[in-house]
Structure formats: C-alpha cells, structure tokens
Amino acid sequence: MKKLFCALLLAAASLAVFAVDLTPAQTASLKAAIIADSNLSAQKATRDTQAIANYLNTSSTFIVWRTAVSLDEIMRGAIDWTRVDNLSVGKARVWDWMGRLGNLDCSKPNIRAGIDAVWVGTAADLAVRATVYAQCKRAATRFEKVFAAGTGSDATPGLLVIEATIDELTIRRLAWSDTGDWLL
C-alpha cells in the first residue's frame, strides 16, 4: 500500500512539473531560439538546463497585452476619480459593463475599443486612458517572447501565443537526445 501511495504521489508530482505542452513546431522554435541566444553561452557550455529555464522565465523587453486584468486592479491605480464621475451615461454604462466581465482580456481588440470609446475627448480623459492602458500591458518572459506575435513595444504591444513558464524538465528533454548527445 505504501508503494502504491508513493507511486501515485510521484506521478502527481511529475505532472505538476510540466508548465506547458509544446507542439513539435513550438519545440523546434524554442530549440532554435535557445541555440541562437548568445546570452545563454555559459549555460549551454556547462549544460545547465535549470539555468536555461530560469533565464527563459525572466522578463524580456517585449511588451504584450495582458489577458486578465481586473477592473479593481485598474481602478486602484492612479485613476482620476473625477473623470469617472464626469462620464456620460452611455460611457459610464460601457465602463460598468466592462467591469462586469470580471477580468479584461486586453489582448482582444473589442476590449481595447471599449476602453478607447470610454476614455476619449479631453486631455484628462486621455490621461485616464493612458493609466488604464498602463495596467493592461506587461513584459513577456523570454520564453513567451519566442512565440509572441507583433511589435512588442509599449506603443504597440504584442500578443501572447503561449502564456506560461518553462520548466527544467522540458529544457532537459529538448537539450539531450535519446542517445545522450547534447543538442544545444
């Protein structure tokens, strides 16, 4: 019974290790990106797959739209409450209905169109829009950047294809062949 329990516990723990499932094409893209990244020279030379995973999970300079931003988080930012109070009935209704979504997926064009429709007009309203958009963006990790689409600037954020971390086991599997050859 103890052996069965330990086996089940080990199986559950190994499933929790996987951060993301990659397609064969994504695996090939990731491998090519790792090979091409000169910042990983030391880690590749020492065959340190954990250090490679750690590096890939750090922030890049590629800016993306966040896919889950609560209105509460946006409103707790440096929002000008007098501007919220001065919204027209129609704009206030749109803003209220957007809040009912729970989280805003700012990667969706219709969500950004709603933000643009509400916070338009005066310089003060445009400042609120800028504050809202500041909450809607983040830096992609180096791993996410491999698969992201778009420009990736603050002015034109990219879109995430994969939103996850990469684990050491995945790096180890793509770094070593079945015969024990180092592939990176």
C-alpha positions in Angstrom: 0.0 0.0 0.0 2.9 2.3 0.9 4.5 1.7 -2.5 1.2 2.4 -4.3 0.8 5.6 -2.4 4.4 6.7 -3.2 4.0 5.8 -6.9 0.8 7.9 -7.1 2.4 10.8 -5.2 5.4 10.7 -7.6 3.1 10.5 -10.6 1.1 13.5 -9.4 4.3 15.5 -8.7 5.7 14.8 -12.1 2.5 16.0 -13.7 2.8 19.3 -11.8 6.3 19.8 -13.1 5.1 20.5 -16.6 4.4 24.1 -17.1 3.4 23.9 -20.7 2.9 21.4 -23.5 4.6 22.4 -26.7 3.8 21.2 -30.2 6.7 19.8 -32.3 6.9 23.0 -34.2 7.0 25.1 -31.0 9.6 22.8 -29.6 11.7 23.3 -32.7 11.2 27.1 -32.5 12.3 27.1 -28.8 15.3 25.0 -29.5 16.4 27.3 -32.3 15.9 30.4 -30.1 18.0 28.8 -27.3 20.8 27.9 -29.8 20.7 31.5 -31.2 20.7 33.3 -27.9 24.3 34.3 -27.1 23.3 35.2 -23.6 23.0 31.5 -22.9 26.5 30.6 -23.9 27.8 29.8 -20.4 24.6 27.8 -19.5 24.9 25.8 -22.7 28.6 25.2 -22.3 28.0 23.8 -18.8 24.8 22.0 -19.9 22.9 23.7 -17.1 19.3 23.1 -18.1 18.0 24.7 -14.9 19.8 27.9 -15.6 18.5 27.9 -19.1 14.9 27.5 -17.8 15.5 30.2 -15.2 16.8 32.6 -17.9 13.8 32.0 -20.2 11.4 32.7 -17.3 12.8 36.2 -16.7 11.3 39.3 -18.2 12.2 40.4 -21.7 11.8 43.9 -23.2 9.0 42.6 -25.4 5.7 44.3 -24.2 2.4 42.3 -24.5 -1.2 42.9 -23.7 -2.3 41.2 -20.5 -5.0 38.7 -20.9 -6.5 39.0 -17.4 -6.7 42.4 -15.7 -9.4 43.1 -13.1 -11.2 46.4 -13.1 -10.4 46.6 -9.4 -6.7 46.5 -10.3 -7.1 49.2 -12.9 -9.2 51.4 -10.6 -6.7 51.1 -7.7 -4.1 52.6 -10.0 -3.6 56.3 -10.3 -7.0 56.8 -11.8 -8.6 60.3 -11.7 -12.0 59.6 -9.9 -13.4 62.9 -11.0 -13.1 61.7 -14.6 -15.1 58.6 -13.8 -17.8 60.8 -12.2 -17.9 63.0 -15.3 -18.5 60.2 -17.8 -21.7 60.5 -19.9 -24.4 58.0 -19.2 -23.5 55.9 -22.2 -19.8 55.9 -21.5 -20.4 55.1 -17.8 -22.7 52.2 -18.9 -19.9 50.8 -21.2 -17.3 51.1 -18.4 -19.7 49.4 -15.9 -20.5 46.6 -18.3 -16.8 46.1 -19.0 -16.3 45.8 -15.2 -18.9 43.1 -15.1 -16.7 40.9 -17.2 -14.6 40.2 -14.1 -11.2 40.3 -15.9 -10.5 42.3 -19.0 -8.6 40.5 -21.7 -6.8 43.5 -23.1 -5.4 41.4 -26.0 -8.9 41.5 -27.5 -9.5 44.3 -29.9 -13.1 44.8 -28.7 -11.9 45.3 -25.1 -9.4 48.0 -26.3 -12.1 49.6 -28.4 -14.3 49.8 -25.3 -11.5 51.5 -23.4 -11.0 53.9 -26.3 -14.7 54.7 -26.5 -15.0 55.4 -22.8 -11.8 57.4 -22.3 -11.8 59.9 -25.2 -12.2 63.6 -25.5 -10.5 65.8 -23.1 -6.8 65.7 -22.1 -7.9 64.5 -18.6 -9.9 61.6 -20.2 -7.0 60.7 -22.4 -4.8 60.7 -19.3 -7.2 58.1 -17.7 -7.0 56.0 -20.8 -3.2 56.1 -20.6 -3.4 55.0 -16.9 -5.8 52.2 -17.8 -3.6 51.0 -20.7 -0.5 51.1 -18.4 -2.3 48.4 -16.3 -3.1 46.4 -19.5 0.5 45.7 -20.5 3.4 43.7 -19.2 6.8 42.5 -20.3 6.7 39.0 -21.7 9.1 36.5 -20.4 11.9 35.4 -22.7 10.1 32.1 -23.2 6.8 33.8 -24.0 8.6 36.2 -26.4 9.8 33.2 -28.6 6.1 32.6 -29.5 4.6 36.1 -29.2 3.3 38.0 -32.2 3.5 41.7 -33.0 5.8 44.6 -32.5 6.2 44.2 -28.7 6.7 47.9 -28.0 4.9 50.0 -25.3 3.1 51.8 -28.1 2.2 48.6 -29.9 2.2 45.7 -27.6 2.4 42.2 -28.9 0.0 39.3 -28.4 0.8 36.1 -26.4 0.5 32.8 -28.1 1.8 30.9 -25.0 1.3 32.4 -21.6 3.2 30.1 -19.2 6.6 29.3 -17.7 9.0 26.7 -18.9 10.3 24.1 -16.6 13.7 22.5 -16.4 12.5 19.1 -17.5 11.2 20.4 -20.8 14.5 22.1 -21.4 16.4 18.9 -20.5 14.2 16.9 -22.9 15.0 19.2 -25.8 18.7 19.6 -24.9 19.6 15.9 -24.8 19.0 13.2 -27.4 17.8 9.7 -26.6 21.4 8.6 -27.0 22.8 11.1 -24.6 24.1 13.7 -27.0 23.9 17.4 -26.1 21.8 19.1 -28.8 22.2 22.7 -27.7 
